[in-house]
Structures are given as structure tokens and as C-alpha cells.
Amino acid sequence: MNQPSSSNSTPPKPASTTTRITAASALAGVALPTVHAAGSDLIQVALVGCGGRGTGAAADALRSKGGPVKLVAMADVFEYRLNSSFESISRECGKQVEAPPERRFVGFDAYKKAMDCLKPGDVAIFATPLAFRWVHFTYAIQKGLNVFMEKPLTADGPTSRKMLKLAEAASAKNLKVAVGLMTRHARPFQELHKRIQDGEIGDPILMQGYRMAGPSTGNFATKWPGDPSELLWQIRRFHSFLWASGGVYSDNYIHHIDQLCWLKNAWPVKASGLGGRHYRYDGRGRLCVDQNFDWYSVEYIFEDGARMIVDGRGMARCNDIYSSYVHGTKGIAIAAKSGDCGAPSSTFKGQKLQHSSLIWTSTSPEGEGNPYQNEWNDLMEAIRNDKPYNEVEYGVKASVVSSMGRMAAHTGQEITYEDMLNHDHEYAPGIDQFTMSSPAPLKAMADGRYPAPAPGINKRREF
Ligand SMILES: NC(=O)c1ccc[n+]([C@@H]2O[C@H](COP(=O)([O-])OP(=O)(O)OC[C@H]3O[C@@H](n4cnc5c(N)ncnc54)[C@H](O)[C@@H]3O)[C@@H](O)[C@H]2O)c1
């Protein structure tokens, strides 16, 4: 049976090997502004991963309140992506973009060169697929840089443990680190969190997160066409591969998972899950070879017996539901009305979502309606005023909880938080040594398919 095609469009060819747009020596002659990252001083930003989100995050950084900010360096593994990001941010932010060709780098080591353009106290943005997070974070800590990194942070046990240690190292150096779980900076959610802690709906006993919204770009991949390299092709379709992104489950569902656990003020201790792959062909009849299921239903259990259900579906023309809820012993809350954290949030007496039981509906303070902008304003405020700020620990925990739900569905087993955190399967070993000619961490089988989860058969590993 066929699904409508997900986007496997063919972009321009990538730059070859470890291309850097210009020679390293050019940097020696570049006079970078000095930075003290306090008060009204200039804060410089480098963008690593110049795709959709990175471009948006860089623009949010440049629009942030509190003092001057400039984008001074960029890095990506694809030159065409870097170029289009540069053009887009330049169009939007004009003179705040000071990233001439000699500070735009392409390749797997480009992240180092971009961060080398910064001074301690500046900010590096990490918006590549998650697999590279620990590599880039390690270098930022070494350089004394503050960081904004996109979610999720990890897909497996070994890198989760590594990232928790790096979080401590960053705090020990007083670095400020933001994680792109923007719900926590959505003002309606912050008020809802307070109302739930104050007992407005009683004790949370059941949370529900639904992301049933059709197939998304990149979730399903057809066979590797042989060009670019298998590694670069997988990076371009990172949602399709567990090593790169944790798959659709981690990359897409983490927002609801994190926000519901935050509202409950607890992380679940175990998960069991269902899921499967109903459609294996795209809308054009081509076989999909990726590692995702096209539906998931995972039940998490908390220490106090409360439950969280996460349902996801990537099928077209079905009943789409994309929202989240918290049931308490006295009432119910709509957390995200639509999307990952779309307002308004509301609370109701009892379990019925009816106007006559409404207790509260959120509003956002003037100018604070965009959580993506708020997260940058909050980070910059912490940097300029030297306030403790490190979101990595909860970012890792949200990633582990996402991974344990995904693994429960993929293996057909009950998976505890400790099972996931302490698992020994590392999905992309040696990723810090990758070059343009490295083999992909996951190799296609003879028929072009990739090892896919097999619940009940592969009980200990996802693939
Ligand atoms: N918070 C949110 O709401 C939100 C929304 C979208 C994406 N994201 C997250 O942002 C990240 C990126 O997602 P996206 O949608 O922008 O994807 P994307 O494919 O548009 O961008 C990723 C970019 O990173 C580049 N890249 C990959 N590996 C690299 C490496 N080793 N070094 C340098 N560059 C590298 C790619 O070439 C690409 O340009 C993901 O982790 C995703 O989950 C978060």
C-alpha cells in the first residue's frame, strides 16, 4: 500500500571532501571584535548546522533583547545549505551578519573552525542532527563558549551518559547552555506549570501527548541513490535513521514528552509500547528503507503510578490530532492546544473539556508570544547578567525518556529509564572522527533496506 510521497527531493551536489570555503590562514588577518559578554557588550554567535532550525535560531539570536549581537561564523557539511542560510539570515538581519566567506566553513571539522572565530563568553549554536551534539559540545566547553543546542540531545545510552558529564563540565566553567525545548519558555506553559504545582487540577495522574499529523519530510526514506555518499545521504534524511536523530519518535515527540513530564514534575520509570509499519511504499510506489514505524503508542509509568500515553502517527488522510493534555484528580488541563506547544493552554474542573467548567485560559504578555524568541531572550539575559543557566540535564533526561519509549515499541519489551540510560549500544561510535569519506554508521543491506526494528525478535537492541 502506498503513502503520499515524503520529500526526497534532490538538492545541489555537496562540496567535495573537507572543503572549507577559504583557507584557514585567512582567519589570521580577520580582526574580530572583542567580547566580554556582559552588560551591553557585543556577543558574537557562530552557527553550526545551517538548516531550517539553525537559520531560525540564528535569526532569533540576532533579534534577542538586551544588547548587540552579531553572527560572525557559520559551519555546515553542505555548502548549498550554508549559502542559502547565509542569504536568508542576511536578508532578514542585515548588518548584524558579519560572516564573510573566510568565516564560512564546510566539512565535518567546520564546527571547530567556526568556534575558533569566537571568544570565551560568545555563543555557539548547534542545530545539526543530534548525533553530533556531544562532539560539538565538548569543543565548546574546551573553548569556554556559551551554547544554544537544539533538541533532542541523545538517542542512545552511552552518549546520554557522556552528555550528562559534559553538562557538569559546562556548569563547572560557568557556561550558560540552552536547549531548544522551547515549551519551557512558552509563557502560557510557565503559568500552567505553576497552576498545576499549586494544585488547580489536583495531582496529575494521566498525561496524553498526540502527534498524529501525517507523514513529515524526511521521516521515510527511499533507497540510497549512490550519490552523495551514503553518510551524507543519511545526514540529509536524519529523521529516517536512529543513529542520526533517534528517528521520528525522538525527534518529533520529545516536545510533548518533555512538557508533560515537566508539568508532572517527574520522569517516568518505565515504558511499554506498541507500533508498526503499515505502509512500506511511498506515494510513487517506491520502497521505503528507513528505520521508523509509521505509528506508535507508548505508555509510560511514573513512580507514583501515574501514566503518560504518547501516540504518534505518520499517515495521511487519517484523523489528525496534535495536542497534549494533563488529567488531574480534580480537573483537566489542555497543555498544547495545537502543535508542539501552541497556545492557549487552559484548565477545567472535572474531566470534561466544556466551557462551563473552564477555570483559566492563558494569555501571553505583550511581545512574549513566541517561545523560540523567549528562549533566546532568556539565555542572553543569563549571559549578560551572569546568572546560572544550564538546561542540558533536563534535555538529556527528556531525550532518554524519548529513547526508552521508542525502544519499548521497537523491541516489544518493557524498558526502564535505567535500562535505557545504561544500555551499551552506541549508535554512531567514532562520530568525532568522521570525514567526508567516512562510511555511514548504518550500512544498507543487499536489497537497499536498512536494519529495521523487529519487536519480539530483536529484544535487546533496536537494530
Ligand atoms: N525546537 C524545535 O521546534 C525544532 C524544530 C525543528 C528542528 N529542530 C531540531 O534542530 C535540529 C536540526 O533540524 P533541521 O530541521 O534544521 O534540519 P536540517 O536538515 O534543515 O538542518 C540540519 C543542518 O545541519 C547540517 N549538518 C549535519 N551534520 C553536520 C555536521 N556534522 N556539521 C555541520 N553541519 C551539519 C546539515 O547539512 C543541515 O544543513 C534537529 O535536532 C531537530 O530536531 C528543533
Ligand as a Chemical Component Dictionary entry (heavy atoms), coordinates in Angstrom:
data_LIG
# 
_chem_comp.id                   LIG 
_chem_comp.type                 NON-POLYMER 
_chem_comp.pdbx_formal_charge   0 
_chem_comp.three_letter_code    LIG 
# 
loop_
_chem_comp_atom.comp_id 
_chem_comp_atom.atom_id 
_chem_comp_atom.alt_atom_id 
_chem_comp_atom.type_symbol 
_chem_comp_atom.charge 
_chem_comp_atom.model_Cartn_x 
_chem_comp_atom.model_Cartn_y 
_chem_comp_atom.model_Cartn_z 
_chem_comp_atom.pdbx_ordinal 
LIG N1  N1  N 0  12.853 23.099 18.663 1  
LIG C1  C1  C 0  12.170 22.877 17.568 2  
LIG O1  O1  O 0  10.976 23.124 17.476 3  
LIG C2  C2  C 0  12.873 22.298 16.372 4  
LIG C3  C3  C 0  12.302 22.426 15.097 5  
LIG C4  C4  C 0  12.988 21.872 14.004 6  
LIG C5  C5  C 0  14.185 21.204 14.205 7  
LIG N2  N2  N 1  14.699 21.099 15.460 8  
LIG C6  C6  C 0  15.963 20.364 15.682 9  
LIG O2  O2  O 0  17.031 21.038 15.040 10 
LIG C7  C7  C 0  17.956 20.098 14.515 11 
LIG C8  C8  C 0  18.095 20.378 13.009 12 
LIG O3  O3  O 0  16.851 20.225 12.386 13 
LIG P1  P1  P 0  16.514 20.958 10.996 14 
LIG O4  O4  O 0  15.065 20.771 10.778 15 
LIG O5  O5  O -1 17.071 22.318 10.993 16 
LIG O6  O6  O 0  17.314 20.035 9.977  17 
LIG P2  P2  P 0  18.036 20.485 8.630  18 
LIG O7  O7  O 0  18.401 19.261 7.869  19 
LIG O8  O8  O 0  17.218 21.527 7.962  20 
LIG O9  O9  O 0  19.367 21.175 9.185  21 
LIG C9  C9  C 0  20.443 20.475 9.729  22 
LIG C10 C10 C 0  21.704 21.078 9.144  23 
LIG O10 O10 O 0  22.846 20.548 9.817  24 
LIG C11 C11 C 0  23.822 20.251 8.819  25 
LIG N3  N3  N 0  24.749 19.270 9.377  26 
LIG C12 C12 C 0  24.534 17.942 9.565  27 
LIG N4  N4  N 0  25.604 17.384 10.167 28 
LIG C13 C13 C 0  26.508 18.371 10.355 29 
LIG C14 C14 C 0  27.803 18.422 10.935 30 
LIG N5  N5  N 0  28.386 17.325 11.433 31 
LIG N6  N6  N 0  28.457 19.604 10.959 32 
LIG C15 C15 C 0  27.878 20.713 10.455 33 
LIG N7  N7  N 0  26.646 20.736 9.887  34 
LIG C16 C16 C 0  25.971 19.575 9.849  35 
LIG C17 C17 C 0  23.021 19.767 7.633  36 
LIG O11 O11 O 0  23.728 19.783 6.436  37 
LIG C18 C18 C 0  21.860 20.753 7.654  38 
LIG O12 O12 O 0  22.139 21.925 6.936  39 
LIG C19 C19 C 0  17.398 18.715 14.839 40 
LIG O13 O13 O 0  17.986 18.234 16.029 41 
LIG C20 C20 C 0  15.922 18.972 15.072 42 
LIG O14 O14 O 0  15.320 18.067 15.969 43 
LIG C21 C21 C 0  14.081 21.645 16.535 44 
# 
loop_
_chem_comp_bond.comp_id 
_chem_comp_bond.atom_id_1 
_chem_comp_bond.atom_id_2 
_chem_comp_bond.value_order 
_chem_comp_bond.pdbx_ordinal 
LIG N1  C1  SING 1  
LIG C1  O1  DOUB 2  
LIG C1  C2  SING 3  
LIG C2  C3  SING 4  
LIG C2  C21 DOUB 5  
LIG C3  C4  DOUB 6  
LIG C4  C5  SING 7  
LIG C5  N2  DOUB 8  
LIG N2  C6  SING 9  
LIG N2  C21 SING 10 
LIG C6  O2  SING 11 
LIG C6  C20 SING 12 
LIG O2  C7  SING 13 
LIG C7  C8  SING 14 
LIG C7  C19 SING 15 
LIG C8  O3  SING 16 
LIG O3  P1  SING 17 
LIG P1  O4  DOUB 18 
LIG P1  O5  SING 19 
LIG P1  O6  SING 20 
LIG O6  P2  SING 21 
LIG P2  O7  DOUB 22 
LIG P2  O8  SING 23 
LIG P2  O9  SING 24 
LIG O9  C9  SING 25 
LIG C9  C10 SING 26 
LIG C10 O10 SING 27 
LIG C10 C18 SING 28 
LIG O10 C11 SING 29 
LIG C11 N3  SING 30 
LIG C11 C17 SING 31 
LIG N3  C12 SING 32 
LIG N3  C16 SING 33 
LIG C12 N4  DOUB 34 
LIG N4  C13 SING 35 
LIG C13 C14 SING 36 
LIG C13 C16 DOUB 37 
LIG C14 N5  SING 38 
LIG C14 N6  DOUB 39 
LIG N6  C15 SING 40 
LIG C15 N7  DOUB 41 
LIG N7  C16 SING 42 
LIG C17 O11 SING 43 
LIG C17 C18 SING 44 
LIG C18 O12 SING 45 
LIG C19 O13 SING 46 
LIG C19 C20 SING 47 
LIG C20 O14 SING 48 
# 
